[in-house]
């Protein structure tokens, strides 16, 4: 077995045992691009080894999707295999777990006619709505992992040839998912325990407000009374824990829609629909962005903010230590799964219902009453750095340190 | 565009326009191994170019199937995605066309426990029964085509390295499917017209019996009164013609189950479940095999004949000229799609209902009353050669030449 094969096997073991946490007799559904077949086969072996009853793989081929987007009649773009979505929902209701391998060419669809692309996206989103809601509300176990594609690797490492780039990206993925630790499974248990303890502490403190301060950021964010800090260890409806993202470094909650004031400056470039927005700042008053600037990508930032009313407000607050495995690679991944876990971030747009008490059972109106933002978009942007301090303000107005110099202060 | 790419494109055009004969607004379903993605993408492009509304691809991965056969619990082997079969039947009822790319490693499952393999096969067969019946009764358009795999090529050309073997097999597939003809589509129209004219002539003559004679064969086969000779151009329920196999060289019908007498000797090896049966002979009395011999694979031949009662009787008679593109390659393909179209052949086992008048609307009992054989198996074996003569016997007992020295005599 080569060194790479060993790591691939460890990665698969980790994803099956910790990410999906497969249970005896459970069915595993894997959504994967055909280019990931080697990983899929290893995952499948590990799933059976851990007691899975069945592994059902739905392969996709983005080059076929491109051909469809380019050449099918409009009617074809509006067609969705509802029988497939229905079958998958049925599997989810019977406690199947869902694993998604995100590995694509980041710029493949950049030349597709915007209207055709929008129609196709809408068809897919509405076709998969029931399954996605079931999943996002943690009714079933699910996890998103990644692996390199040639095109993605060459976007990160334009100076390397295809094979070197892919190998380097694999090494980074193995490193940031702790596969290269001596005992990856133990490392994850420790890691999750740490994240859980941070979330637990923050939930105990019930802070009213957060104060962000660095050389270029001066921001206060109010939190809903009933907010919950979460780490990325969820539980499905049978109370089986699972990790929805690998890697994950964040502890997160939602802001009060109208409770954000001050200025925040980005610390990493934001890849939005194939365009980079770099060194940008946002000024908030009573929750709303009232001013913005950007060294590059200003027009794209403006468009993002114009998406809808909710795009001018925050929907997520996430705390990630500056000294994390992903951050320490000093690589911009142009991929949210990695970049959002490299740095404290905020998100413009929709707020996650699970971040307030009983939120997943609330109607849209109830969520709004509780101060949660609503939008069709949700875009993370990175604001962490080695000189970021964050304080929590208690109900009595006392300030307590949460982050100092970019890292946890408690 | 390289020479190979040109041929691949011509192959895809031919399959879409002549094999599937896609109609404007029709949906095409492609079942394909992930290793055929390059061909699938070309087929998809050509389908949209020819007016398809949508191309739906179901990718499979036989290495994943192998992992399942090796490692899943018994319960998993008995599980079938009925929602998928149901969705596909629905598509078929809405006039979708079905294209199958047969490209596998011929010996991949040879070490799987026989009982586990049988359970998995039965699960698949019963899960796909409705779709397969719909298809075999030509309610929808369908076609089976092939392309090389490394393992298949190296079985045919063990002396070549993987890449050379695959290239050589591609060349043979392009040649035998007439892709390398000056005008492949015209060549197929001529070819189908010729096969149709042969079938038409045989149907006009309404022969009672066929007499096969060569240096080692002396066989008479009675035909049902209401038999039909068919070529491989079928029509779906909307009367759109399609070609179910590419390549195809045969004109075929069914024998009278109890009307076969004499001795027949094989002229090409038969690959049965991964074992070769070579230089074998079968002796028939009143339709039943009463004796057999084989230079190699005798035990396997015996097992085949013991499958069930119907495995001792014939279920198909096919006429293929010795001087056909496939036969002229002088290659044993170890693959029925090719080998059966290289030589006159017979099949032990089940008889095709469509080969008698109104057969597709008959019950099993009615088919038996009409003299058709019934079996769970259907195994073609090759008996054509350069010295095979076949005569047709008219109702008045007159003999007329059908084949002389292995080729059409009319």
Interface residues (C-beta under 8 A of the other chain):
Chain A: X25 X27 X34 X37 X40 X41 X44 X45 X48 X49 X52 X53 X54 X55 X56 X57 X59 X60 X61 X63 X64 X67 X68 X71 X72 X73 X75 X76 X79 X81 X83 X84 X86 X87 X90
Chain B: X25 X27 X34 X37 X40 X41 X44 X45 X48 X49 X52 X53 X54 X55 X56 X57 X59 X60 X61 X63 X64 X67 X68 X71 X72 X73 X75 X76 X79 X81 X83 X84 X86 X87 X90
